[in-house]
Amino acid sequence: MVTGAAKRVVLETLGWLLLLVGIAALVLPGPGLLLMVAGLAVLSQQYTWAERALEPVRLRALRAAAEGVETWPRIIASCLGAFTVAAVGIVWIIQPPVPEWWPIAERWWLPGGLWTGITMIGSCFIALALIVYSYRRFHDKPEAVAALEGEIDRADDERPHARG
Protein backbone atom coordinates (compact mmCIF):
# COMPACT_ATOMS: atom_id res chain seq x y z
CA MET A 1 0.00 0.00 0.00
CA VAL A 2 1.34 3.45 -0.94
CA THR A 3 1.41 6.01 1.84
CA GLY A 4 0.30 9.60 1.38
CA ALA A 5 3.88 10.88 1.59
CA ALA A 6 5.15 8.34 -0.96
CA LYS A 7 2.29 9.16 -3.33
CA ARG A 8 3.08 12.87 -3.02
CA VAL A 9 6.77 12.29 -3.80
CA VAL A 10 5.91 10.16 -6.85
CA LEU A 11 3.38 12.72 -8.15
CA GLU A 12 5.69 15.67 -7.57
CA THR A 13 8.59 13.90 -9.25
CA LEU A 14 6.40 13.00 -12.22
CA GLY A 15 4.99 16.53 -12.43
CA TRP A 16 8.40 18.21 -12.32
CA LEU A 17 9.83 15.71 -14.82
CA LEU A 18 6.96 16.35 -17.27
CA LEU A 19 7.29 20.11 -16.82
CA LEU A 20 11.07 20.15 -17.34
CA VAL A 21 10.93 17.82 -20.35
CA GLY A 22 8.13 19.99 -21.75
CA ILE A 23 10.26 23.12 -21.38
CA ALA A 24 13.16 21.35 -23.10
CA ALA A 25 10.83 20.15 -25.86
CA LEU A 26 9.92 23.75 -26.67
CA VAL A 27 13.32 23.97 -28.39
CA LEU A 28 13.98 20.26 -29.00
CA PRO A 29 11.82 17.85 -30.98
CA GLY A 30 8.76 16.96 -28.98
CA PRO A 31 5.37 18.14 -27.79
CA GLY A 32 6.59 20.84 -25.40
CA LEU A 33 3.34 22.58 -24.52
CA LEU A 34 1.50 19.28 -24.17
CA LEU A 35 4.11 17.97 -21.72
CA MET A 36 4.04 21.27 -19.83
CA VAL A 37 0.23 21.04 -19.51
CA ALA A 38 0.56 17.46 -18.22
CA GLY A 39 3.25 18.47 -15.73
CA LEU A 40 1.29 21.46 -14.49
CA ALA A 41 -1.85 19.32 -14.18
CA VAL A 42 0.01 16.92 -11.90
CA LEU A 43 1.72 19.70 -9.93
CA SER A 44 -1.57 21.61 -9.55
CA GLN A 45 -2.64 18.89 -7.11
CA GLN A 46 -0.03 20.22 -4.68
CA TYR A 47 0.77 23.82 -5.69
CA THR A 48 -1.52 26.79 -6.24
CA TRP A 49 1.04 28.43 -8.58
CA ALA A 50 0.80 25.38 -10.87
CA GLU A 51 -2.98 25.53 -10.73
CA ARG A 52 -2.88 29.20 -11.78
CA ALA A 53 -0.38 28.50 -14.58
CA LEU A 54 -2.24 25.47 -15.97
CA GLU A 55 -5.07 27.23 -17.77
CA PRO A 56 -2.93 29.85 -19.61
CA VAL A 57 -0.52 27.14 -20.80
CA ARG A 58 -3.41 24.90 -21.87
CA LEU A 59 -4.95 27.75 -23.84
CA ARG A 60 -1.59 28.57 -25.49
CA ALA A 61 -1.25 24.91 -26.49
CA LEU A 62 -4.72 24.95 -28.04
CA ARG A 63 -3.98 28.24 -29.84
CA ALA A 64 -0.76 26.74 -31.25
CA ALA A 65 -2.76 23.69 -32.35
CA ALA A 66 -5.33 25.88 -34.11
CA GLU A 67 -2.66 28.00 -35.81
CA GLY A 68 -0.78 24.89 -36.92
CA VAL A 69 -3.68 23.73 -39.10
CA GLU A 70 -4.89 27.11 -40.42
CA THR A 71 -3.47 26.53 -43.90
CA TRP A 72 -2.33 23.57 -45.97
CA PRO A 73 1.28 24.79 -46.15
CA ARG A 74 1.38 24.78 -42.32
CA ILE A 75 -0.13 21.30 -42.16
CA ILE A 76 2.34 19.98 -44.74
CA ALA A 77 5.28 21.68 -43.00
CA SER A 78 4.20 20.22 -39.64
CA CYS A 79 3.91 16.72 -41.11
CA LEU A 80 7.29 17.05 -42.84
CA GLY A 81 8.81 18.22 -39.56
CA ALA A 82 7.37 15.19 -37.75
CA PHE A 83 8.67 12.80 -40.42
CA THR A 84 12.07 14.50 -40.32
CA VAL A 85 12.27 13.89 -36.57
CA ALA A 86 11.40 10.22 -37.20
CA ALA A 87 14.07 9.96 -39.91
CA VAL A 88 16.68 11.42 -37.58
CA GLY A 89 15.52 8.94 -34.92
CA ILE A 90 16.08 6.09 -37.36
CA VAL A 91 19.62 7.37 -38.00
CA TRP A 92 20.17 7.42 -34.22
CA ILE A 93 18.98 3.81 -33.96
CA ILE A 94 21.11 2.63 -36.88
CA GLN A 95 24.19 4.43 -35.45
CA PRO A 96 26.22 4.87 -38.66
CA PRO A 97 29.99 5.19 -38.15
CA VAL A 98 31.45 8.58 -37.30
CA PRO A 99 32.17 10.45 -40.56
CA GLU A 100 35.68 11.72 -41.20
CA TRP A 101 34.50 15.33 -41.29
CA TRP A 102 33.19 15.12 -37.68
CA PRO A 103 35.24 17.83 -35.88
CA ILE A 104 34.89 16.79 -32.22
CA ALA A 105 35.42 13.69 -30.10
CA GLU A 106 33.87 10.49 -31.41
CA ARG A 107 31.81 10.04 -28.21
CA TRP A 108 29.75 13.12 -29.20
CA TRP A 109 28.54 11.52 -32.44
CA LEU A 110 24.83 10.69 -31.97
CA PRO A 111 24.84 10.65 -28.15
CA GLY A 112 22.15 8.71 -26.33
CA GLY A 113 22.01 5.78 -28.71
CA LEU A 114 18.97 3.60 -29.13
CA TRP A 115 16.67 5.34 -26.63
CA THR A 116 17.25 8.76 -28.16
CA GLY A 117 16.15 7.35 -31.52
CA ILE A 118 13.13 5.63 -30.00
CA THR A 119 11.98 8.82 -28.26
CA MET A 120 12.38 10.76 -31.52
CA ILE A 121 10.19 8.28 -33.35
CA GLY A 122 7.70 8.44 -30.47
CA SER A 123 7.70 12.23 -30.78
CA CYS A 124 6.85 11.85 -34.47
CA PHE A 125 3.80 9.73 -33.66
CA ILE A 126 2.68 12.15 -30.95
CA ALA A 127 3.10 15.09 -33.34
CA LEU A 128 1.10 13.34 -36.07
CA ALA A 129 -1.67 12.48 -33.59
CA LEU A 130 -1.76 16.12 -32.46
CA ILE A 131 -1.93 17.32 -36.06
CA VAL A 132 -4.89 15.01 -36.71
CA TYR A 133 -6.60 16.16 -33.49
CA SER A 134 -6.00 19.83 -34.34
CA TYR A 135 -7.19 19.35 -37.90
CA ARG A 136 -10.41 17.69 -36.80
CA ARG A 137 -11.07 20.29 -34.09
CA PHE A 138 -9.99 23.55 -35.79
CA HIS A 139 -9.39 23.28 -39.56
CA ASP A 140 -12.07 25.17 -41.51
CA LYS A 141 -14.02 25.67 -38.27
CA PRO A 142 -13.95 29.40 -37.58
CA GLU A 143 -16.54 28.97 -34.83
CA ALA A 144 -14.18 26.66 -32.90
CA VAL A 145 -11.28 29.11 -33.32
CA ALA A 146 -13.51 32.03 -32.26
CA ALA A 147 -14.68 30.12 -29.18
CA LEU A 148 -11.05 29.43 -28.25
CA GLU A 149 -10.09 33.08 -28.74
CA GLY A 150 -13.06 34.10 -26.56
CA GLU A 151 -11.89 31.69 -23.87
CA ILE A 152 -8.37 33.17 -24.08
CA ASP A 153 -9.73 36.73 -23.87
CA ARG A 154 -11.83 35.85 -20.81
CA ALA A 155 -8.84 34.22 -19.13
CA ASP A 156 -6.71 37.30 -19.88
CA ASP A 157 -9.40 39.58 -18.41
CA GLU A 158 -9.59 37.48 -15.23
CA ARG A 159 -5.83 37.32 -14.68
CA PRO A 160 -4.47 40.05 -12.41
CA HIS A 161 -2.12 42.37 -14.26
CA ALA A 162 0.96 43.99 -12.80
CA ARG A 163 0.50 47.68 -12.12
CA GLY A 164 3.32 49.94 -13.15
PyMOL commands that place a pseudoatom at each C-alpha (Angstrom):
pseudoatom trace, name=CA, resn=MET, resi=1, chain=A, elem=C, hetatm=0, pos=[0.000, 0.000, 0.000]
pseudoatom trace, name=CA, resn=VAL, resi=2, chain=A, elem=C, hetatm=0, pos=[1.341, 3.448, -0.943]
pseudoatom trace, name=CA, resn=THR, resi=3, chain=A, elem=C, hetatm=0, pos=[1.407, 6.007, 1.844]
pseudoatom trace, name=CA, resn=GLY, resi=4, chain=A, elem=C, hetatm=0, pos=[0.305, 9.601, 1.378]
pseudoatom trace, name=CA, resn=ALA, resi=5, chain=A, elem=C, hetatm=0, pos=[3.880, 10.881, 1.587]
pseudoatom trace, name=CA, resn=ALA, resi=6, chain=A, elem=C, hetatm=0, pos=[5.147, 8.342, -0.958]
pseudoatom trace, name=CA, resn=LYS, resi=7, chain=A, elem=C, hetatm=0, pos=[2.292, 9.160, -3.326]
pseudoatom trace, name=CA, resn=ARG, resi=8, chain=A, elem=C, hetatm=0, pos=[3.082, 12.870, -3.024]
pseudoatom trace, name=CA, resn=VAL, resi=9, chain=A, elem=C, hetatm=0, pos=[6.766, 12.290, -3.798]
pseudoatom trace, name=CA, resn=VAL, resi=10, chain=A, elem=C, hetatm=0, pos=[5.905, 10.159, -6.850]
pseudoatom trace, name=CA, resn=LEU, resi=11, chain=A, elem=C, hetatm=0, pos=[3.381, 12.720, -8.155]
pseudoatom trace, name=CA, resn=GLU, resi=12, chain=A, elem=C, hetatm=0, pos=[5.686, 15.674, -7.567]
pseudoatom trace, name=CA, resn=THR, resi=13, chain=A, elem=C, hetatm=0, pos=[8.593, 13.902, -9.245]
pseudoatom trace, name=CA, resn=LEU, resi=14, chain=A, elem=C, hetatm=0, pos=[6.401, 13.002, -12.222]
pseudoatom trace, name=CA, resn=GLY, resi=15, chain=A, elem=C, hetatm=0, pos=[4.993, 16.528, -12.435]
pseudoatom trace, name=CA, resn=TRP, resi=16, chain=A, elem=C, hetatm=0, pos=[8.403, 18.206, -12.323]
pseudoatom trace, name=CA, resn=LEU, resi=17, chain=A, elem=C, hetatm=0, pos=[9.828, 15.713, -14.825]
pseudoatom trace, name=CA, resn=LEU, resi=18, chain=A, elem=C, hetatm=0, pos=[6.963, 16.347, -17.274]
pseudoatom trace, name=CA, resn=LEU, resi=19, chain=A, elem=C, hetatm=0, pos=[7.292, 20.110, -16.817]
pseudoatom trace, name=CA, resn=LEU, resi=20, chain=A, elem=C, hetatm=0, pos=[11.071, 20.146, -17.339]
pseudoatom trace, name=CA, resn=VAL, resi=21, chain=A, elem=C, hetatm=0, pos=[10.934, 17.816, -20.350]
pseudoatom trace, name=CA, resn=GLY, resi=22, chain=A, elem=C, hetatm=0, pos=[8.135, 19.994, -21.748]
pseudoatom trace, name=CA, resn=ILE, resi=23, chain=A, elem=C, hetatm=0, pos=[10.263, 23.118, -21.379]
pseudoatom trace, name=CA, resn=ALA, resi=24, chain=A, elem=C, hetatm=0, pos=[13.163, 21.350, -23.095]
pseudoatom trace, name=CA, resn=ALA, resi=25, chain=A, elem=C, hetatm=0, pos=[10.830, 20.146, -25.859]
pseudoatom trace, name=CA, resn=LEU, resi=26, chain=A, elem=C, hetatm=0, pos=[9.925, 23.748, -26.666]
pseudoatom trace, name=CA, resn=VAL, resi=27, chain=A, elem=C, hetatm=0, pos=[13.322, 23.965, -28.387]
pseudoatom trace, name=CA, resn=LEU, resi=28, chain=A, elem=C, hetatm=0, pos=[13.979, 20.258, -28.995]
pseudoatom trace, name=CA, resn=PRO, resi=29, chain=A, elem=C, hetatm=0, pos=[11.822, 17.846, -30.984]
pseudoatom trace, name=CA, resn=GLY, resi=30, chain=A, elem=C, hetatm=0, pos=[8.755, 16.957, -28.985]
pseudoatom trace, name=CA, resn=PRO, resi=31, chain=A, elem=C, hetatm=0, pos=[5.365, 18.139, -27.790]
pseudoatom trace, name=CA, resn=GLY, resi=32, chain=A, elem=C, hetatm=0, pos=[6.592, 20.840, -25.397]
pseudoatom trace, name=CA, resn=LEU, resi=33, chain=A, elem=C, hetatm=0, pos=[3.338, 22.579, -24.522]
pseudoatom trace, name=CA, resn=LEU, resi=34, chain=A, elem=C, hetatm=0, pos=[1.502, 19.279, -24.173]
pseudoatom trace, name=CA, resn=LEU, resi=35, chain=A, elem=C, hetatm=0, pos=[4.111, 17.969, -21.715]
pseudoatom trace, name=CA, resn=MET, resi=36, chain=A, elem=C, hetatm=0, pos=[4.036, 21.265, -19.827]
pseudoatom trace, name=CA, resn=VAL, resi=37, chain=A, elem=C, hetatm=0, pos=[0.234, 21.036, -19.511]
pseudoatom trace, name=CA, resn=ALA, resi=38, chain=A, elem=C, hetatm=0, pos=[0.556, 17.463, -18.221]
pseudoatom trace, name=CA, resn=GLY, resi=39, chain=A, elem=C, hetatm=0, pos=[3.246, 18.468, -15.731]
pseudoatom trace, name=CA, resn=LEU, resi=40, chain=A, elem=C, hetatm=0, pos=[1.286, 21.458, -14.485]
pseudoatom trace, name=CA, resn=ALA, resi=41, chain=A, elem=C, hetatm=0, pos=[-1.850, 19.323, -14.181]
pseudoatom trace, name=CA, resn=VAL, resi=42, chain=A, elem=C, hetatm=0, pos=[0.008, 16.915, -11.903]
pseudoatom trace, name=CA, resn=LEU, resi=43, chain=A, elem=C, hetatm=0, pos=[1.716, 19.699, -9.925]
pseudoatom trace, name=CA, resn=SER, resi=44, chain=A, elem=C, hetatm=0, pos=[-1.566, 21.608, -9.551]
pseudoatom trace, name=CA, resn=GLN, resi=45, chain=A, elem=C, hetatm=0, pos=[-2.644, 18.888, -7.114]
pseudoatom trace, name=CA, resn=GLN, resi=46, chain=A, elem=C, hetatm=0, pos=[-0.025, 20.224, -4.680]
pseudoatom trace, name=CA, resn=TYR, resi=47, chain=A, elem=C, hetatm=0, pos=[0.775, 23.820, -5.685]
pseudoatom trace, name=CA, resn=THR, resi=48, chain=A, elem=C, hetatm=0, pos=[-1.518, 26.790, -6.243]
pseudoatom trace, name=CA, resn=TRP, resi=49, chain=A, elem=C, hetatm=0, pos=[1.044, 28.435, -8.581]
pseudoatom trace, name=CA, resn=ALA, resi=50, chain=A, elem=C, hetatm=0, pos=[0.801, 25.384, -10.866]
pseudoatom trace, name=CA, resn=GLU, resi=51, chain=A, elem=C, hetatm=0, pos=[-2.983, 25.525, -10.734]
pseudoatom trace, name=CA, resn=ARG, resi=52, chain=A, elem=C, hetatm=0, pos=[-2.884, 29.201, -11.776]
pseudoatom trace, name=CA, resn=ALA, resi=53, chain=A, elem=C, hetatm=0, pos=[-0.379, 28.501, -14.577]
pseudoatom trace, name=CA, resn=LEU, resi=54, chain=A, elem=C, hetatm=0, pos=[-2.235, 25.474, -15.973]
pseudoatom trace, name=CA, resn=GLU, resi=55, chain=A, elem=C, hetatm=0, pos=[-5.073, 27.233, -17.773]
pseudoatom trace, name=CA, resn=PRO, resi=56, chain=A, elem=C, hetatm=0, pos=[-2.935, 29.852, -19.609]
pseudoatom trace, name=CA, resn=VAL, resi=57, chain=A, elem=C, hetatm=0, pos=[-0.524, 27.140, -20.803]
pseudoatom trace, name=CA, resn=ARG, resi=58, chain=A, elem=C, hetatm=0, pos=[-3.415, 24.895, -21.871]
pseudoatom trace, name=CA, resn=LEU, resi=59, chain=A, elem=C, hetatm=0, pos=[-4.953, 27.749, -23.842]
pseudoatom trace, name=CA, resn=ARG, resi=60, chain=A, elem=C, hetatm=0, pos=[-1.592, 28.566, -25.487]
pseudoatom trace, name=CA, resn=ALA, resi=61, chain=A, elem=C, hetatm=0, pos=[-1.247, 24.913, -26.485]
pseudoatom trace, name=CA, resn=LEU, resi=62, chain=A, elem=C, hetatm=0, pos=[-4.722, 24.954, -28.038]
pseudoatom trace, name=CA, resn=ARG, resi=63, chain=A, elem=C, hetatm=0, pos=[-3.983, 28.242, -29.837]
pseudoatom trace, name=CA, resn=ALA, resi=64, chain=A, elem=C, hetatm=0, pos=[-0.761, 26.743, -31.246]
pseudoatom trace, name=CA, resn=ALA, resi=65, chain=A, elem=C, hetatm=0, pos=[-2.761, 23.694, -32.348]
pseudoatom trace, name=CA, resn=ALA, resi=66, chain=A, elem=C, hetatm=0, pos=[-5.335, 25.881, -34.113]
pseudoatom trace, name=CA, resn=GLU, resi=67, chain=A, elem=C, hetatm=0, pos=[-2.657, 28.002, -35.813]
pseudoatom trace, name=CA, resn=GLY, resi=68, chain=A, elem=C, hetatm=0, pos=[-0.776, 24.894, -36.919]
pseudoatom trace, name=CA, resn=VAL, resi=69, chain=A, elem=C, hetatm=0, pos=[-3.678, 23.733, -39.096]
pseudoatom trace, name=CA, resn=GLU, resi=70, chain=A, elem=C, hetatm=0, pos=[-4.891, 27.106, -40.419]
pseudoatom trace, name=CA, resn=THR, resi=71, chain=A, elem=C, hetatm=0, pos=[-3.466, 26.533, -43.901]
pseudoatom trace, name=CA, resn=TRP, resi=72, chain=A, elem=C, hetatm=0, pos=[-2.331, 23.566, -45.967]
pseudoatom trace, name=CA, resn=PRO, resi=73, chain=A, elem=C, hetatm=0, pos=[1.280, 24.795, -46.152]
pseudoatom trace, name=CA, resn=ARG, resi=74, chain=A, elem=C, hetatm=0, pos=[1.382, 24.780, -42.323]
pseudoatom trace, name=CA, resn=ILE, resi=75, chain=A, elem=C, hetatm=0, pos=[-0.128, 21.302, -42.159]
pseudoatom trace, name=CA, resn=ILE, resi=76, chain=A, elem=C, hetatm=0, pos=[2.338, 19.982, -44.739]
pseudoatom trace, name=CA, resn=ALA, resi=77, chain=A, elem=C, hetatm=0, pos=[5.284, 21.683, -42.997]
pseudoatom trace, name=CA, resn=SER, resi=78, chain=A, elem=C, hetatm=0, pos=[4.200, 20.220, -39.638]
pseudoatom trace, name=CA, resn=CYS, resi=79, chain=A, elem=C, hetatm=0, pos=[3.913, 16.723, -41.107]
pseudoatom trace, name=CA, resn=LEU, resi=80, chain=A, elem=C, hetatm=0, pos=[7.291, 17.054, -42.837]
pseudoatom trace, name=CA, resn=GLY, resi=81, chain=A, elem=C, hetatm=0, pos=[8.808, 18.221, -39.556]
pseudoatom trace, name=CA, resn=ALA, resi=82, chain=A, elem=C, hetatm=0, pos=[7.369, 15.195, -37.754]
pseudoatom trace, name=CA, resn=PHE, resi=83, chain=A, elem=C, hetatm=0, pos=[8.667, 12.796, -40.416]
pseudoatom trace, name=CA, resn=THR, resi=84, chain=A, elem=C, hetatm=0, pos=[12.073, 14.499, -40.315]
pseudoatom trace, name=CA, resn=VAL, resi=85, chain=A, elem=C, hetatm=0, pos=[12.273, 13.893, -36.569]
pseudoatom trace, name=CA, resn=ALA, resi=86, chain=A, elem=C, hetatm=0, pos=[11.404, 10.218, -37.195]
pseudoatom trace, name=CA, resn=ALA, resi=87, chain=A, elem=C, hetatm=0, pos=[14.067, 9.964, -39.910]
pseudoatom trace, name=CA, resn=VAL, resi=88, chain=A, elem=C, hetatm=0, pos=[16.683, 11.417, -37.576]
pseudoatom trace, name=CA, resn=GLY, resi=89, chain=A, elem=C, hetatm=0, pos=[15.517, 8.942, -34.920]
pseudoatom trace, name=CA, resn=ILE, resi=90, chain=A, elem=C, hetatm=0, pos=[16.081, 6.090, -37.356]
pseudoatom trace, name=CA, resn=VAL, resi=91, chain=A, elem=C, hetatm=0, pos=[19.616, 7.369, -37.997]
pseudoatom trace, name=CA, resn=TRP, resi=92, chain=A, elem=C, hetatm=0, pos=[20.168, 7.417, -34.220]
pseudoatom trace, name=CA, resn=ILE, resi=93, chain=A, elem=C, hetatm=0, pos=[18.979, 3.808, -33.960]
pseudoatom trace, name=CA, resn=ILE, resi=94, chain=A, elem=C, hetatm=0, pos=[21.113, 2.626, -36.882]
pseudoatom trace, name=CA, resn=GLN, resi=95, chain=A, elem=C, hetatm=0, pos=[24.192, 4.434, -35.447]
pseudoatom trace, name=CA, resn=PRO, resi=96, chain=A, elem=C, hetatm=0, pos=[26.219, 4.867, -38.655]
pseudoatom trace, name=CA, resn=PRO, resi=97, chain=A, elem=C, hetatm=0, pos=[29.985, 5.188, -38.153]
pseudoatom trace, name=CA, resn=VAL, resi=98, chain=A, elem=C, hetatm=0, pos=[31.448, 8.583, -37.305]
pseudoatom trace, name=CA, resn=PRO, resi=99, chain=A, elem=C, hetatm=0, pos=[32.169, 10.454, -40.557]
pseudoatom trace, name=CA, resn=GLU, resi=100, chain=A, elem=C, hetatm=0, pos=[35.677, 11.721, -41.202]
pseudoatom trace, name=CA, resn=TRP, resi=101, chain=A, elem=C, hetatm=0, pos=[34.497, 15.332, -41.290]
pseudoatom trace, name=CA, resn=TRP, resi=102, chain=A, elem=C, hetatm=0, pos=[33.190, 15.125, -37.681]
pseudoatom trace, name=CA, resn=PRO, resi=103, chain=A, elem=C, hetatm=0, pos=[35.241, 17.825, -35.877]
pseudoatom trace, name=CA, resn=ILE, resi=104, chain=A, elem=C, hetatm=0, pos=[34.886, 16.790, -32.218]
pseudoatom trace, name=CA, resn=ALA, resi=105, chain=A, elem=C, hetatm=0, pos=[35.420, 13.691, -30.100]
pseudoatom trace, name=CA, resn=GLU, resi=106, chain=A, elem=C, hetatm=0, pos=[33.867, 10.491, -31.407]
pseudoatom trace, name=CA, resn=ARG, resi=107, chain=A, elem=C, hetatm=0, pos=[31.813, 10.040, -28.215]
pseudoatom trace, name=CA, resn=TRP, resi=108, chain=A, elem=C, hetatm=0, pos=[29.747, 13.118, -29.201]
pseudoatom trace, name=CA, resn=TRP, resi=109, chain=A, elem=C, hetatm=0, pos=[28.542, 11.517, -32.442]
pseudoatom trace, name=CA, resn=LEU, resi=110, chain=A, elem=C, hetatm=0, pos=[24.830, 10.692, -31.971]
pseudoatom trace, name=CA, resn=PRO, resi=111, chain=A, elem=C, hetatm=0, pos=[24.836, 10.648, -28.147]
pseudoatom trace, name=CA, resn=GLY, resi=112, chain=A, elem=C, hetatm=0, pos=[22.148, 8.714, -26.326]
pseudoatom trace, name=CA, resn=GLY, resi=113, chain=A, elem=C, hetatm=0, pos=[22.011, 5.784, -28.709]
pseudoatom trace, name=CA, resn=LEU, resi=114, chain=A, elem=C, hetatm=0, pos=[18.971, 3.599, -29.131]
pseudoatom trace, name=CA, resn=TRP, resi=115, chain=A, elem=C, hetatm=0, pos=[16.670, 5.341, -26.633]
pseudoatom trace, name=CA, resn=THR, resi=116, chain=A, elem=C, hetatm=0, pos=[17.253, 8.761, -28.156]
pseudoatom trace, name=CA, resn=GLY, resi=117, chain=A, elem=C, hetatm=0, pos=[16.150, 7.349, -31.515]
pseudoatom trace, name=CA, resn=ILE, resi=118, chain=A, elem=C, hetatm=0, pos=[13.125, 5.631, -29.995]
pseudoatom trace, name=CA, resn=THR, resi=119, chain=A, elem=C, hetatm=0, pos=[11.979, 8.815, -28.262]
pseudoatom trace, name=CA, resn=MET, resi=120, chain=A, elem=C, hetatm=0, pos=[12.379, 10.765, -31.517]
pseudoatom trace, name=CA, resn=ILE, resi=121, chain=A, elem=C, hetatm=0, pos=[10.192, 8.279, -33.352]
pseudoatom trace, name=CA, resn=GLY, resi=122, chain=A, elem=C, hetatm=0, pos=[7.697, 8.437, -30.472]
pseudoatom trace, name=CA, resn=SER, resi=123, chain=A, elem=C, hetatm=0, pos=[7.697, 12.232, -30.781]
pseudoatom trace, name=CA, resn=CYS, resi=124, chain=A, elem=C, hetatm=0, pos=[6.849, 11.851, -34.469]
pseudoatom trace, name=CA, resn=PHE, resi=125, chain=A, elem=C, hetatm=0, pos=[3.797, 9.731, -33.664]
pseudoatom trace, name=CA, resn=ILE, resi=126, chain=A, elem=C, hetatm=0, pos=[2.682, 12.145, -30.946]
pseudoatom trace, name=CA, resn=ALA, resi=127, chain=A, elem=C, hetatm=0, pos=[3.103, 15.086, -33.339]
pseudoatom trace, name=CA, resn=LEU, resi=128, chain=A, elem=C, hetatm=0, pos=[1.099, 13.344, -36.071]
pseudoatom trace, name=CA, resn=ALA, resi=129, chain=A, elem=C, hetatm=0, pos=[-1.666, 12.479, -33.588]
pseudoatom trace, name=CA, resn=LEU, resi=130, chain=A, elem=C, hetatm=0, pos=[-1.765, 16.118, -32.457]
pseudoatom trace, name=CA, resn=ILE, resi=131, chain=A, elem=C, hetatm=0, pos=[-1.927, 17.317, -36.064]
pseudoatom trace, name=CA, resn=VAL, resi=132, chain=A, elem=C, hetatm=0, pos=[-4.891, 15.009, -36.710]
pseudoatom trace, name=CA, resn=TYR, resi=133, chain=A, elem=C, hetatm=0, pos=[-6.601, 16.162, -33.488]
pseudoatom trace, name=CA, resn=SER, resi=134, chain=A, elem=C, hetatm=0, pos=[-5.997, 19.828, -34.340]
pseudoatom trace, name=CA, resn=TYR, resi=135, chain=A, elem=C, hetatm=0, pos=[-7.190, 19.350, -37.905]
pseudoatom trace, name=CA, resn=ARG, resi=136, chain=A, elem=C, hetatm=0, pos=[-10.411, 17.691, -36.799]
pseudoatom trace, name=CA, resn=ARG, resi=137, chain=A, elem=C, hetatm=0, pos=[-11.072, 20.285, -34.093]
pseudoatom trace, name=CA, resn=PHE, resi=138, chain=A, elem=C, hetatm=0, pos=[-9.994, 23.547, -35.790]
pseudoatom trace, name=CA, resn=HIS, resi=139, chain=A, elem=C, hetatm=0, pos=[-9.389, 23.282, -39.559]
pseudoatom trace, name=CA, resn=ASP, resi=140, chain=A, elem=C, hetatm=0, pos=[-12.067, 25.170, -41.513]
pseudoatom trace, name=CA, resn=LYS, resi=141, chain=A, elem=C, hetatm=0, pos=[-14.018, 25.666, -38.274]
pseudoatom trace, name=CA, resn=PRO, resi=142, chain=A, elem=C, hetatm=0, pos=[-13.948, 29.400, -37.577]
pseudoatom trace, name=CA, resn=GLU, resi=143, chain=A, elem=C, hetatm=0, pos=[-16.538, 28.975, -34.829]
pseudoatom trace, name=CA, resn=ALA, resi=144, chain=A, elem=C, hetatm=0, pos=[-14.177, 26.663, -32.903]
pseudoatom trace, name=CA, resn=VAL, resi=145, chain=A, elem=C, hetatm=0, pos=[-11.276, 29.111, -33.316]
pseudoatom trace, name=CA, resn=ALA, resi=146, chain=A, elem=C, hetatm=0, pos=[-13.508, 32.033, -32.264]
pseudoatom trace, name=CA, resn=ALA, resi=147, chain=A, elem=C, hetatm=0, pos=[-14.676, 30.122, -29.179]
pseudoatom trace, name=CA, resn=LEU, resi=148, chain=A, elem=C, hetatm=0, pos=[-11.049, 29.430, -28.250]
pseudoatom trace, name=CA, resn=GLU, resi=149, chain=A, elem=C, hetatm=0, pos=[-10.092, 33.084, -28.742]
pseudoatom trace, name=CA, resn=GLY, resi=150, chain=A, elem=C, hetatm=0, pos=[-13.060, 34.100, -26.558]
pseudoatom trace, name=CA, resn=GLU, resi=151, chain=A, elem=C, hetatm=0, pos=[-11.892, 31.695, -23.870]
pseudoatom trace, name=CA, resn=ILE, resi=152, chain=A, elem=C, hetatm=0, pos=[-8.368, 33.168, -24.083]
pseudoatom trace, name=CA, resn=ASP, resi=153, chain=A, elem=C, hetatm=0, pos=[-9.733, 36.730, -23.866]
pseudoatom trace, name=CA, resn=ARG, resi=154, chain=A, elem=C, hetatm=0, pos=[-11.835, 35.850, -20.806]
pseudoatom trace, name=CA, resn=ALA, resi=155, chain=A, elem=C, hetatm=0, pos=[-8.837, 34.216, -19.130]
pseudoatom trace, name=CA, resn=ASP, resi=156, chain=A, elem=C, hetatm=0, pos=[-6.709, 37.303, -19.877]
pseudoatom trace, name=CA, resn=ASP, resi=157, chain=A, elem=C, hetatm=0, pos=[-9.397, 39.580, -18.405]
pseudoatom trace, name=CA, resn=GLU, resi=158, chain=A, elem=C, hetatm=0, pos=[-9.591, 37.482, -15.230]
pseudoatom trace, name=CA, resn=ARG, resi=159, chain=A, elem=C, hetatm=0, pos=[-5.833, 37.317, -14.681]
pseudoatom trace, name=CA, resn=PRO, resi=160, chain=A, elem=C, hetatm=0, pos=[-4.472, 40.045, -12.412]
pseudoatom trace, name=CA, resn=HIS, resi=161, chain=A, elem=C, hetatm=0, pos=[-2.117, 42.374, -14.256]
pseudoatom trace, name=CA, resn=ALA, resi=162, chain=A, elem=C, hetatm=0, pos=[0.965, 43.990, -12.795]
pseudoatom trace, name=CA, resn=ARG, resi=163, chain=A, elem=C, hetatm=0, pos=[0.502, 47.678, -12.117]
pseudoatom trace, name=CA, resn=GLY, resi=164, chain=A, elem=C, hetatm=0, pos=[3.316, 49.944, -13.149]
for i in range(1, 164): cmd.bond("trace and resi %d" % i, "trace and resi %d" % (i + 1))
show_as sticks, trace
zoom trace
